[in-house]
């Protein structure tokens, strides 16, 4: 079942964030700090109606960023949730 969910999520990412949209993201502007990734991708999230996480996963699938960027972002996000509680 997990495999089917992953395939479905990947397909949705391809439909919602096709390569032509990914090409508009300036990787040279990618921040070093995970805490700044939301700000960096904010215009794209707003224009496309998708999450930062969805964009990062598509960038990984397209081999434009390393999975480490996503991992750092998720760790930062998890830390924010803990601090809010």
LONU-37661 format. One record per residue: x, y, z of N, C-alpha, C in turn; residue in three letters; residue number from 1. Coordinates in nm, 3 decimals. Each point is the difference from the previous one (the first is absolute). Layout:
BEGIN
+---------+---------+---------+---------+---------+---------+---------+---------+---------+---------+-----+
|     npx |     npy |     npz |    capx |    capy |    capz |     cpx |     cpy |     cpz | residuo | num |
+---------+---------+---------+---------+---------+---------+---------+---------+---------+---------+-----+
|       X |       Y |       Z |       X |       Y |       Z |       X |       Y |       Z |     ALA | NUM |
...
+---------+---------+---------+---------+---------+---------+---------+---------+---------+---------+-----+
end
This chain:
BEGIN
+---------+---------+---------+---------+---------+---------+---------+---------+---------+---------+-----+
|     npx |     npy |     npz |    capx |    capy |    capz |     cpx |     cpy |     cpz | residuo | num |
+---------+---------+---------+---------+---------+---------+---------+---------+---------+---------+-----+
|   0.081 |  -0.120 |   0.000 |  -0.081 |   0.120 |   0.000 |   0.086 |   0.127 |   0.000 |     UNK |   1 |
|   0.111 |  -0.003 |   0.075 |   0.089 |   0.117 |   0.005 |   0.055 |   0.030 |  -0.137 |     UNK |   2 |
|   0.035 |  -0.103 |  -0.074 |   0.054 |   0.018 |  -0.134 |  -0.100 |   0.071 |  -0.090 |     UNK |   3 |
|  -0.128 |  -0.038 |   0.009 |  -0.103 |   0.064 |  -0.080 |  -0.018 |   0.146 |   0.040 |     UNK |   4 |
|   0.008 |   0.029 |   0.129 |  -0.013 |   0.137 |   0.048 |   0.116 |   0.084 |  -0.051 |     UNK |   5 |
|   0.119 |  -0.055 |   0.002 |   0.117 |   0.073 |  -0.051 |  -0.016 |   0.029 |  -0.150 |     UNK |   6 |
|  -0.046 |  -0.097 |  -0.072 |  -0.022 |   0.020 |  -0.145 |  -0.105 |   0.107 |  -0.024 |     UNK |   7 |
|  -0.106 |  -0.004 |   0.078 |  -0.106 |   0.099 |  -0.014 |   0.052 |   0.140 |   0.032 |     UNK |   8 |
|   0.078 |   0.012 |   0.107 |   0.057 |   0.130 |   0.036 |   0.096 |   0.050 |  -0.107 |     UNK |   9 |
|   0.079 |  -0.090 |  -0.054 |   0.094 |   0.039 |  -0.104 |  -0.074 |   0.047 |  -0.126 |     UNK |  10 |
|  -0.103 |  -0.074 |  -0.037 |  -0.080 |   0.039 |  -0.116 |  -0.063 |   0.137 |   0.022 |     UNK |  11 |
|  -0.057 |   0.022 |   0.119 |  -0.061 |   0.130 |   0.031 |   0.103 |   0.111 |  -0.011 |     UNK |  12 |
|   0.121 |  -0.026 |   0.049 |   0.107 |   0.100 |  -0.010 |   0.033 |   0.033 |  -0.144 |     UNK |  13 |
|   0.003 |  -0.102 |  -0.085 |   0.030 |   0.023 |  -0.141 |  -0.108 |   0.084 |  -0.068 |     UNK |  14 |
|  -0.124 |  -0.023 |   0.039 |  -0.112 |   0.074 |  -0.059 |  -0.003 |   0.144 |   0.053 |     UNK |  15 |
|   0.013 |   0.015 |   0.131 |  -0.011 |   0.132 |   0.061 |   0.123 |   0.087 |  -0.020 |     UNK |  16 |
|   0.117 |  -0.064 |  -0.011 |   0.125 |   0.075 |  -0.014 |   0.081 |  -0.060 |  -0.115 |     UNK |  17 |
|  -0.040 |   0.027 |  -0.122 |   0.074 |  -0.055 |  -0.115 |   0.138 |   0.064 |  -0.015 |     UNK |  18 |
|   0.083 |  -0.061 |  -0.082 |   0.137 |   0.047 |  -0.020 |   0.008 |   0.147 |  -0.039 |     UNK |  19 |
|  -0.093 |   0.046 |  -0.078 |   0.006 |   0.141 |  -0.044 |  -0.013 |   0.095 |   0.118 |     UNK |  20 |
|  -0.076 |  -0.039 |   0.102 |  -0.010 |   0.082 |   0.119 |   0.126 |  -0.013 |   0.086 |     UNK |  21 |
|   0.050 |  -0.122 |   0.012 |   0.124 |  -0.019 |   0.077 |   0.114 |   0.084 |  -0.057 |     UNK |  22 |
|   0.000 |   0.015 |  -0.131 |   0.107 |   0.075 |  -0.065 |   0.001 |   0.147 |   0.040 |     UNK |  23 |
|  -0.110 |   0.049 |   0.055 |  -0.006 |   0.142 |   0.039 |   0.060 |   0.025 |   0.140 |     UNK |  24 |
|   0.033 |  -0.107 |   0.070 |   0.059 |   0.015 |   0.134 |   0.149 |   0.020 |  -0.014 |     UNK |  25 |
|   0.047 |   0.113 |   0.055 |   0.143 |   0.032 |  -0.006 |   0.073 |  -0.068 |   0.116 |     UNK |  26 |
|   0.066 |  -0.110 |  -0.032 |   0.072 |  -0.073 |   0.103 |   0.118 |   0.079 |   0.055 |     UNK |  27 |
|   0.052 |   0.092 |  -0.079 |   0.109 |   0.085 |   0.047 |  -0.044 |   0.086 |   0.119 |     UNK |  28 |
|  -0.130 |   0.023 |   0.012 |  -0.053 |   0.080 |   0.111 |  -0.040 |  -0.085 |   0.121 |     UNK |  29 |
|   0.019 |  -0.131 |  -0.009 |  -0.041 |  -0.087 |   0.109 |   0.080 |   0.034 |   0.126 |     UNK |  30 |
|  -0.069 |   0.022 |   0.111 |   0.070 |   0.037 |   0.123 |   0.075 |  -0.119 |   0.061 |     UNK |  31 |
|   0.102 |   0.032 |   0.076 |   0.074 |  -0.104 |   0.071 |  -0.075 |  -0.050 |   0.123 |     UNK |  32 |
|  -0.082 |   0.088 |   0.056 |  -0.074 |  -0.032 |   0.121 |  -0.138 |  -0.059 |  -0.033 |     UNK |  33 |
|  -0.031 |  -0.113 |   0.061 |  -0.130 |  -0.063 |  -0.023 |  -0.115 |   0.092 |   0.040 |     UNK |  34 |
|   0.024 |   0.085 |   0.098 |  -0.105 |   0.091 |   0.047 |  -0.039 |   0.104 |  -0.104 |     UNK |  35 |
|   0.079 |   0.016 |  -0.104 |  -0.028 |   0.099 |  -0.104 |  -0.062 |  -0.059 |  -0.126 |     UNK |  36 |
|  -0.015 |  -0.131 |  -0.003 |  -0.051 |  -0.066 |  -0.121 |  -0.143 |   0.041 |  -0.030 |     UNK |  37 |
|  -0.085 |   0.011 |   0.102 |  -0.139 |   0.043 |  -0.024 |  -0.003 |   0.137 |  -0.068 |     UNK |  38 |
|   0.081 |   0.092 |   0.048 |   0.004 |   0.135 |  -0.060 |   0.049 |  -0.005 |  -0.144 |     UNK |  39 |
|   0.101 |  -0.080 |  -0.024 |   0.056 |  -0.014 |  -0.135 |  -0.105 |  -0.053 |  -0.098 |     UNK |  40 |
|  -0.080 |  -0.096 |   0.044 |  -0.098 |  -0.062 |  -0.090 |  -0.138 |   0.064 |   0.008 |     UNK |  41 |
|  -0.017 |   0.101 |   0.082 |  -0.131 |   0.063 |   0.021 |  -0.069 |   0.043 |  -0.131 |     UNK |  42 |
|   0.070 |   0.070 |  -0.089 |  -0.069 |   0.040 |  -0.125 |  -0.050 |  -0.120 |  -0.082 |     UNK |  43 |
|   0.077 |  -0.106 |   0.000 |  -0.038 |  -0.120 |  -0.076 |  -0.118 |  -0.071 |   0.067 |     UNK |  44 |
|   0.005 |  -0.011 |   0.132 |  -0.112 |  -0.061 |   0.074 |  -0.129 |   0.075 |  -0.027 |     UNK |  45 |
|   0.008 |   0.132 |   0.005 |  -0.120 |   0.083 |  -0.020 |  -0.053 |  -0.014 |  -0.143 |     UNK |  46 |
|   0.089 |   0.002 |  -0.096 |  -0.042 |  -0.007 |  -0.140 |  -0.054 |  -0.137 |  -0.039 |     UNK |  47 |
|   0.057 |  -0.105 |   0.058 |  -0.037 |  -0.135 |  -0.041 |  -0.098 |  -0.068 |   0.094 |     UNK |  48 |
|  -0.020 |   0.056 |   0.118 |  -0.092 |  -0.059 |   0.096 |   0.047 |  -0.134 |   0.057 |     UNK |  49 |
|   0.130 |  -0.012 |   0.022 |   0.057 |  -0.123 |   0.056 |   0.087 |   0.035 |   0.120 |     UNK |  50 |
|   0.039 |  -0.100 |   0.074 |   0.081 |   0.021 |   0.119 |   0.149 |   0.005 |  -0.032 |     UNK |  51 |
|   0.075 |   0.054 |   0.095 |   0.146 |  -0.002 |  -0.010 |   0.049 |  -0.143 |  -0.013 |     UNK |  52 |
|  -0.058 |  -0.088 |   0.081 |   0.040 |  -0.140 |  -0.002 |  -0.021 |  -0.062 |  -0.138 |     UNK |  53 |
|  -0.113 |   0.029 |  -0.063 |  -0.028 |  -0.054 |  -0.134 |   0.104 |   0.049 |  -0.101 |     UNK |  54 |
|   0.035 |   0.127 |   0.008 |   0.100 |   0.055 |  -0.092 |   0.135 |  -0.066 |   0.024 |     UNK |  55 |
|   0.040 |  -0.012 |   0.125 |   0.129 |  -0.062 |   0.030 |   0.005 |  -0.144 |  -0.050 |     UNK |  56 |
|  -0.108 |  -0.074 |   0.020 |  -0.002 |  -0.139 |  -0.048 |   0.010 |  -0.007 |  -0.152 |     UNK |  57 |
|  -0.065 |   0.092 |  -0.068 |   0.012 |   0.003 |  -0.147 |   0.142 |   0.035 |  -0.043 |     UNK |  58 |
|   0.062 |   0.095 |   0.071 |   0.139 |   0.036 |  -0.032 |   0.093 |  -0.120 |   0.021 |     UNK |  59 |
|  -0.027 |  -0.079 |   0.103 |   0.079 |  -0.121 |   0.023 |  -0.023 |  -0.100 |  -0.114 |     UNK |  60 |
|  -0.128 |  -0.024 |  -0.034 |  -0.032 |  -0.094 |  -0.108 |   0.065 |   0.042 |  -0.131 |     UNK |  61 |
|   0.008 |   0.130 |  -0.023 |   0.061 |   0.053 |  -0.123 |   0.153 |   0.008 |   0.011 |     UNK |  62 |
|   0.052 |  -0.041 |   0.115 |   0.145 |   0.001 |   0.026 |   0.060 |   0.140 |  -0.008 |     UNK |  63 |
|  -0.078 |   0.097 |   0.048 |   0.049 |   0.139 |   0.003 |   0.051 |   0.039 |   0.138 |     UNK |  64 |
|  -0.046 |  -0.071 |   0.103 |   0.053 |   0.021 |   0.135 |   0.022 |  -0.136 |   0.066 |     UNK |  65 |
|   0.084 |   0.000 |   0.099 |   0.032 |  -0.120 |   0.076 |  -0.107 |  -0.025 |   0.106 |     UNK |  66 |
|  -0.023 |  -0.125 |   0.031 |  -0.098 |  -0.035 |   0.103 |   0.035 |   0.063 |   0.134 |     UNK |  67 |
|   0.125 |   0.031 |   0.023 |   0.042 |   0.064 |   0.124 |  -0.069 |   0.133 |   0.023 |     UNK |  68 |
|  -0.032 |   0.072 |  -0.106 |  -0.073 |   0.127 |   0.012 |  -0.138 |  -0.026 |   0.059 |     UNK |  69 |
|  -0.067 |  -0.100 |  -0.052 |  -0.133 |  -0.037 |   0.049 |   0.007 |  -0.047 |   0.146 |     UNK |  70 |
|   0.099 |  -0.081 |   0.029 |   0.016 |  -0.051 |   0.137 |   0.023 |   0.114 |   0.098 |     UNK |  71 |
|   0.085 |   0.094 |  -0.035 |   0.027 |   0.116 |   0.086 |  -0.127 |   0.083 |   0.019 |     UNK |  72 |
|  -0.076 |   0.018 |  -0.108 |  -0.124 |   0.077 |   0.008 |  -0.099 |  -0.070 |   0.093 |     UNK |  73 |
|  -0.017 |  -0.131 |  -0.014 |  -0.093 |  -0.074 |   0.086 |   0.042 |   0.005 |   0.146 |     UNK |  74 |
|   0.130 |  -0.013 |   0.026 |   0.049 |   0.008 |   0.138 |  -0.029 |   0.137 |   0.059 |     UNK |  75 |
|   0.022 |   0.105 |  -0.078 |  -0.029 |   0.136 |   0.046 |  -0.150 |   0.015 |   0.027 |     UNK |  76 |
|  -0.080 |  -0.051 |  -0.092 |  -0.146 |   0.008 |   0.014 |  -0.047 |  -0.074 |   0.126 |     UNK |  77 |
|   0.053 |  -0.118 |   0.023 |  -0.035 |  -0.077 |   0.119 |   0.038 |   0.076 |   0.127 |     UNK |  78 |
|   0.115 |   0.064 |  -0.002 |   0.045 |   0.077 |   0.116 |  -0.095 |   0.117 |   0.027 |     UNK |  79 |
|  -0.051 |   0.062 |  -0.106 |  -0.093 |   0.110 |   0.017 |  -0.128 |  -0.047 |   0.067 |     UNK |  80 |
|  -0.047 |  -0.117 |  -0.038 |  -0.121 |  -0.056 |   0.060 |   0.019 |  -0.026 |   0.149 |     UNK |  81 |
|   0.116 |  -0.054 |   0.035 |   0.030 |  -0.029 |   0.141 |   0.003 |   0.128 |   0.081 |     UNK |  82 |
|   0.060 |   0.104 |  -0.055 |   0.010 |   0.128 |   0.071 |  -0.137 |   0.066 |   0.018 |     UNK |  83 |
|  -0.092 |  -0.024 |  -0.091 |  -0.133 |   0.058 |   0.008 |  -0.086 |  -0.066 |   0.108 |     UNK |  84 |
|   0.032 |  -0.125 |   0.031 |  -0.082 |  -0.076 |   0.096 |   0.027 |   0.045 |   0.138 |     UNK |  85 |
+---------+---------+---------+---------+---------+---------+---------+---------+---------+---------+-----+
end
